[in-house]
Amino acid sequence: MDKRVYLLTIVSFVVGMVELIIGGILDLVAADLNVSLGKAGLLITIFSLVFAITAPLLMIATAKVERKRLTLIFLLLFSFSNLIVALSPVYSVLFVGRMLSAASGSLLIILCLTIAANIGSEKHRGRAIGFVSMGISGSIVLGVPIGLVLGNAFGWRAPFLFIVLLTLLSMVGVYFLMEKVPPKPQVSIKEQINSLKESKIFSAHSTTFLFMAGHTILYAYFTPFVKETMGISGSWLSVIYFLFGIAAVSGGGVGGTISDRLGTKRTMLTTLIIFSLSIFILPFTTSILPVFIVVMIIWGMMSWAITPALQSYLIESAPATADIQQSLNNSALHFGIAFGSFIGGIVIEQTTVEQNALVGGVFISLSLITIMFSMSRGSKKHKVSYQQK
């Protein structure tokens, strides 16, 4: 496999960390900027929302720009936006900084995926995309514990200064190690939307939205959940997050293996059932730490175990528009994170943080219904024409 793929994996990891890195330090941000915990949670919501919306738009708008040059430009913008976040004197400036970070980061993630697919030999294409995807999933789940460790040690601004440093180092790597990559034709927004007209495909994307929303309702507020229900903080909290992160990253590999053996449909149903049960049960295990950790690890693994099966299911269901479906599914995932963090903020302010697990479990249960509906629908042929914009 082309060694440049490892560089793209690193870039995707650095960029992906920013989305949820603030999740473990929401209480520190809220206290420093004198805002409520729910309002601090909106910093996750707005990031994910902007990310989901701007990714396809920016990809089309920059379709004619050489890929290496475009990557360097947006890495610079990404670095600048996170510097704004780190130096924000008030909440409104921090909010704008998060929006700019999301917009620049959304294009960088897609660039990493598309460049990886088009460099090196064709026989290693799937493996290359898999490596970059691993960087993305790893960053999403490990971003919180990294932010937690740095935030508690040096203040909530430290994680974002760390991101700025890593981004600048990534720029150096891209500049010296990456060759020029010519742009390829892009799919129009209209064609992407048209692919959602089939109920089988739309309900599959809805499944991603719902299970990620349910997951984020609790995960975005997992720090106050652990602190309030178990009285755990400091180094033990960091240990819990790292255990969760390892479980979530390994969950992707476990889910892929199970999918190959049991098939995509059985894997999706099984993982969603275990996923919903684990999050429902979690609040009842907080009095016994070993049991809590076991259930949390199962929750963490299931949160990403369904992804390989669902992506394979989309490719099987709409092979002619497979690339479009992967892009749309990525947007559905981030819409889910945005909606989940928003709902989680409402729940934590109106009731107690313990109820976040219950509400999250309800959303994951709904995703089980949507995937069953999708599997009950027949497939239609999809046609797509690629236009150079």
N, C-alpha and C positions, 0 to 999 in steps of 0.2 A: 504494500500500500504506500502511496505517495506520502513522504514525511511531512509535507506541508499541511496535511490533514490534522496532524497533531497540533500544529500552530493554530489552526482554525478552531480546534476543540478548546484550546486554552482561551482564545478570544471569546468563544461562546460562553465559557464558564465565567469569565470575568464580567461580561455584560449581563448574563443571566442572574448573577448574584444580587444585583441591585434591586430587583423586584421585591423580594421578601426579606432582604437583609435588615430592614427596619422593623420587621415583625417582633423580634425578640427584645427590642429596646423602645417599644411604643410608650411604656411608662416613663422612661427617661426623657423622651421627646416631649411628652405631654407636660411633665413637671417643669422642664426648662423653658418651654414656650408658653406656659400657663394656659393650656387648652385641655379639654376633656379627653379621656382615653378613646372614646368613640370618634372624636374629631381627628385625633392622631391616626386612627385606623383608616380614615379617608385617604391618607397618603399612599396606602396600598391600593385602595379602590381606584383612585385617579390614574395611578401608574398603569395598572392592568387594563383599564378602559382605553386610555390613550394608546397603549401598546397594541391592543387588538384592532383598533380602528385605523391607525396610521400605517401599520405594516404593509397591507396590500396597496394602499394609496401611494406611499413613498416608493415602493418597488416599481410601480408603473411610471411614476413621475421621473424616476432616475434610470429608466430602461436603457437609454442610449449611452450612459456614462461607463467608461472602462471600470471593471470591478475593483481592481487594486486601489486605484485612485479614489473611488467612491468609499471604500472601506477606510482608508486613511482619513478622509474628510470627516466621516461620521464618527470615527474613533476620537478625533479632536473635539467634535461637538459633544460627544458623550462625556469626555473628560471635563470639559468646561461646565456642562450642566451639573455634574456631580460636585464640582468645586463650588458652584452656587449653593447647592444643598448643604455642603459642609460649612459654609460661611454664612448661612441664612440667619439674619438677626431676628426675624419674625416669622410667624407661621405662613403668611401669604407668600413670602419669597420662597420658602421651602416648598410650598405647594406648586409654584410655577417651575421651580427647579426640577421637581419630580416629573412634571409633564414633559419638559424638554428632554430629560433623561430617558423617559419612556419612548418618545418619538424617535430619537436617535438610536436607542437600543433595539427597537423593533426592526429597523432596517438591517442593523448589523447581524442580528440572529438569522434573518433570511439569507443575507449575503453569505454567511458561514455555511449554511446548508446547501445553497445553490453552487457556490464555488467548489465545495467538497465533492459535489456530484459531477463536476465537470473537469476536474483535474485528475491526472493519473489514468490508469487503465479502467476500461468499462467493467471488467470482471470484479473489481474491488469497489465499485460504486456503492453497493448496499452497505458494505462494511464501513466505508468512509462516512456515509450519512449517519450510520449507527454510532460512530465515535463522536461526531458533533452533537448528536441528540443526547448522548450520555453526558456530554459537557453541560448541556442545557438543563437536563433533569437533575444532575448533580448540583448545579449551582442553585436551583430553586430550593432544594431541600437542605443544602449545607449553608446557604446564605444566612439563614437565621442564627445557627450556632456561631458562625464566624462573627456576625454582627454583635451577638450577645457577649462573646468573650472580649472583643475590642471595645465595645460600648461600656461595659462594666469596668474595664480596666482604665480606659482613657477618656470616657465621655462619649455621648451618642454621635458626635461629629467624626470621631476617629475612623469608623468603618468606611465612610464616604471618602475621606482623604486616602485611605488604603486603596479604594477602588480607583481613584485618580492616578495613583502611583502605578498600579497594575495596568491601567489603560495606556499610560504613556510607554510602559515597557512593551506592551502589545504592539503599539505603533512602530516601535523600533524593530520588532520581530517581523512585522508585515512588510515594512519598508525594505529590509535587507534580504529576507528569505522568500518573499512571495513574488512570483513573476506576474507580468500583466495578464489579465484574464478578460477577453473580449465579452461584451454583453450579449445576451441571447434574447430572442423574442419573448414577450411577456403576455400573459392572459389578461384580457380586459376585465374590469370590475363587473360589467354586465354579464359576461360569460361565467364568471365565478358565481354570481347570484343566481343565474339561470340553473346552475347545477344543483341548487337546493330545492328545486320545484318538486322533485320526487320525494314522497313522504318517507321512504326507506332511508334515504340519505340524510334528510333533515332531522329525523328522529335519532339517527346515530350521532349526529353532531350535538343534538339536544342532550344526549346521554353524557357526553363529555362536559357540557356546560353544567349540568345538574350535579354530577358527582364531584366535580372540582369546586363548585359553589359550596356544596355540603362539607367537603373537606376543609375549605378555607374558613368557613364560619367558625370552626374551632381552632384550626391551626394558626390563623392570623392572631388569635388572642390566647395562644397556648401558654405564654408566659404568665399573664394574670391568672389563668386557670390553675396552673401548677402552684403558683404562690398562694392563692386564696384557698384552694382545697387541700393542699398538702403542706403548706408552710415551707416549701423548698425554695431556696434562692442561691445565688453565688455559684460556686464550682459545681454543685450537684445539679443545678439547673442546666449548666453547660453540658454536663455528662448526658443528661436526659435528651437534650437536643441532638447531640452527636450520635447517640444510639438510634434516635429516630431517623436521622439523616442517612446513616449506614443502611438501616432497614429499607428506607424508601428507594435508595439507589439500587440496592440488590433486588428490590421488588421488580424492577424492570426486567432484569435477567431471568428471574423466577417466572414472571408472567410470560415471557417469550418462550421459555422452555415448555411450560405447561400448554401454551397455545399450540406449539408444534405437535405435542402428544395428544391432547384432547380435542383440538380444533378451536377455532376462534369463538364460536357461539357458546360452547360449554364453558370455556375459560371465562368469558365475560359474565355469564350468569353466576358462576361459582364465586369469582372474585368480588362481584358487587354484593352478593349475599353476605359473605364474610366481612367485607368492608363496612356495610351498614351495621351488622351485629357488633363489631368491635367498637365502633364509635358510640353506639347506644350503651354498651356495657361499661365503657371507660370510667364514667363518673362514679360508678359503684365499686371501683377498685382502688380508689385514692387512699383508703385507710391501710392498705397492704402494699407496700412498695414493690416487692418482687412480682406480685400479680399484676400490678399496674404497668410495670415495665414490659411484661410478656404481652399484655393486651395492646399496649402502645406500639410494640414492635410489629405485631400483626396488622394494626391499623396503618402503620407506616409502609409496610410492604404492599398492602392492598392498594394504597393510594396511587401507586405507579404500576402495579402488576397488570392492571387492565389495559394500559396504554398500548403495548405491542399488539395485543389481540384486537383492540378496537381499530388501530391503524391498518392492520392486515384485513380486517373485516371491510373497511372502506375501500381498500384496493380491490378486494374480491367483488364487492358490490358494484363498483363503478370504475373498472379498469381503464376506460378511455379518458377519465378525468382524474386519475389517481393523484397527480401532482397538485391539482387544484384542491382536492379533498384534504390533503395533508396540510395545505396552507390554511384552509378554512377551519380545520380541526384545531390548529394552533390558535386561531383567533377565538374559537369557542372556548378553549381552555382558559385563555386570559380574560374573556368576558366572565367566565365562571369565577375566577379569582377576584375580579372587581366586584361582582355582585355578592359573592360570599363574604368578603371583608366588609361590605356595606351593611348587609343584613346582620352580620356578627356584631358590628358596632351598635346597631339598634337594640339587639337582644341584650348585650352587656349593659347598656344604659337603662333599659326599661325593666329588666329582671335581674338575674345574676349570671355570672360567667358559666356556672354549671349548666345552665339551659342551652348554652351554645352547642354542646354535644348533642342534645336532644333534637334541636332544630336542624343541625347538620345531618344527623341520621335520617331525618325525614326527607331531606333533599336527595340523599344517596338512594333511599328507597324509591323515590320517584324516578331516578335514573334507571332503576331496574325495570320499571314499567315501560319507559320509552325504548329501551333496547329490545324488550320482548315484542313491542309493537313493530319496531324496525324489522326484526327477524321474521315477523309474520307477513311482511309485504314482499311482493315479487320485485325483481330487478328489471330495469329498463336499459336500453342501450343509450350511452352518452356519447355525444360527438362534441368535439371542441376544435376550434381553429385558433392558431397562435398568430397574433398580429404584432408586428414590430411597431412600438409606439415611439 
